[in-house]
Amino acid sequence: MTDFGLKRQQILSKIEAACKKNARKFEDVQLLAVSKTHPADVLREMHMAGQRRFGENYLQEALAKQEQLQDLDLEWHFIGHVQRNKTKPLAAHFDWIHGVDRLIIAERLSAQRPENLKPLNICIQVNIDGQDSKDGCAPAEVPELVQQISQLANIRLRGLMVIPKPDNTAAFADAKKLFDDVKAQHAQPDDWDTLSMGMSGDLEEAIAAGSTMVRVGTALFGVRPIKSS
């Protein structure tokens, strides 16, 4: 049986060491457990080990888990690419959306956010190193998107999310510079506090560059099960 408490503590220790090495505060870096394709009972065990934030990529799978885990106080993050036809359930069932790269998506999420819920936390996904196969807006598009999304009533714009090429950890520094440049001109700087970057294999480099949220799956849960079609 997997000791999720031990695995989680190992990752937290790695985060703490990276923070100490780079003169950063441990509490300034959040751990997001990427739980896609793992069943609800596994998330329940990870919650018992102290984990509250979970990231999901597949909408229907995530909604099923939320139904099974509604007795727990969890914070749900959607980290997959957001399609227009999925915005309504995303707006209703998630606390954070990391994959917004177009104004129309943010507008739909704001309009479809239920009135009884707090504003939806949003990160703009940026294709930081110009990958043909990756979603995300171009870095040059970010300032205008920030201005536009910041005006939406039911959105709380929190920052940026990036997924560089696996061998391109230098892109983390580019993302941090973009994050800081936007913050310097941002209308609501107190909200602009999240730089979501770094995964199991490169979280130390991401933290060194300034990440405030690392998205860890394999190192917490083990190799993902094959998702059935």
NORQUI-V906688 format. One record per residue. D_CENTER is the distance of its C-alpha to the mean C-alpha in whole Angstrom. Layout:
d_center=D_CENTER
d_center=D_CENTER
This chain:
d_center=28
d_center=25
d_center=24
d_center=21
d_center=22
d_center=23
d_center=20
d_center=18
d_center=20
d_center=20
d_center=17
d_center=17
d_center=20
d_center=19
d_center=16
d_center=19
d_center=22
d_center=19
d_center=19
d_center=23
d_center=24
d_center=22
d_center=23
d_center=20
d_center=20
d_center=18
d_center=17
d_center=15
d_center=12
d_center=10
d_center=10
d_center=7
d_center=9
d_center=9
d_center=12
d_center=13
d_center=17
d_center=17
d_center=20
d_center=19
d_center=22
d_center=20
d_center=17
d_center=20
d_center=21
d_center=18
d_center=18
d_center=21
d_center=20
d_center=18
d_center=15
d_center=13
d_center=10
d_center=9
d_center=7
d_center=9
d_center=10
d_center=14
d_center=15
d_center=18
d_center=17
d_center=15
d_center=17
d_center=20
d_center=18
d_center=17
d_center=21
d_center=22
d_center=20
d_center=21
d_center=23
d_center=20
d_center=18
d_center=14
d_center=11
d_center=10
d_center=6
d_center=7
d_center=5
d_center=9
d_center=11
d_center=13
d_center=16
d_center=19
d_center=21
d_center=17
d_center=17
d_center=19
d_center=18
d_center=14
d_center=15
d_center=17
d_center=15
d_center=12
d_center=11
d_center=7
d_center=7
d_center=5
d_center=8
d_center=11
d_center=13
d_center=17
d_center=18
d_center=20
d_center=16
d_center=16
d_center=19
d_center=19
d_center=16
d_center=18
d_center=21
d_center=20
d_center=19
d_center=21
d_center=23
d_center=23
d_center=19
d_center=18
d_center=16
d_center=13
d_center=10
d_center=9
d_center=7
d_center=10
d_center=9
d_center=12
d_center=15
d_center=15
d_center=18
d_center=20
d_center=19
d_center=21
d_center=19
d_center=16
d_center=14
d_center=13
d_center=16
d_center=18
d_center=18
d_center=21
d_center=20
d_center=17
d_center=20
d_center=21
d_center=18
d_center=17
d_center=21
d_center=21
d_center=18
d_center=18
d_center=22
d_center=20
d_center=21
d_center=19
d_center=15
d_center=14
d_center=13
d_center=10
d_center=10
d_center=9
d_center=7
d_center=9
d_center=10
d_center=14
d_center=17
d_center=17
d_center=20
d_center=19
d_center=18
d_center=20
d_center=17
d_center=15
d_center=18
d_center=18
d_center=14
d_center=15
d_center=19
d_center=17
d_center=15
d_center=18
d_center=20
d_center=18
d_center=18
d_center=22
d_center=23
d_center=20
d_center=22
d_center=20
d_center=19
d_center=18
d_center=15
d_center=14
d_center=12
d_center=9
d_center=9
d_center=5
d_center=8
d_center=10
d_center=11
d_center=14
d_center=16
d_center=15
d_center=13
d_center=17
d_center=17
d_center=14
d_center=14
d_center=18
d_center=17
d_center=15
d_center=11
d_center=10
d_center=7
d_center=8
d_center=7
d_center=10
d_center=12
d_center=16
d_center=16
d_center=16
d_center=17
d_center=19
d_center=20
d_center=18
d_center=21
d_center=22
d_center=21
d_center=24
d_center=24
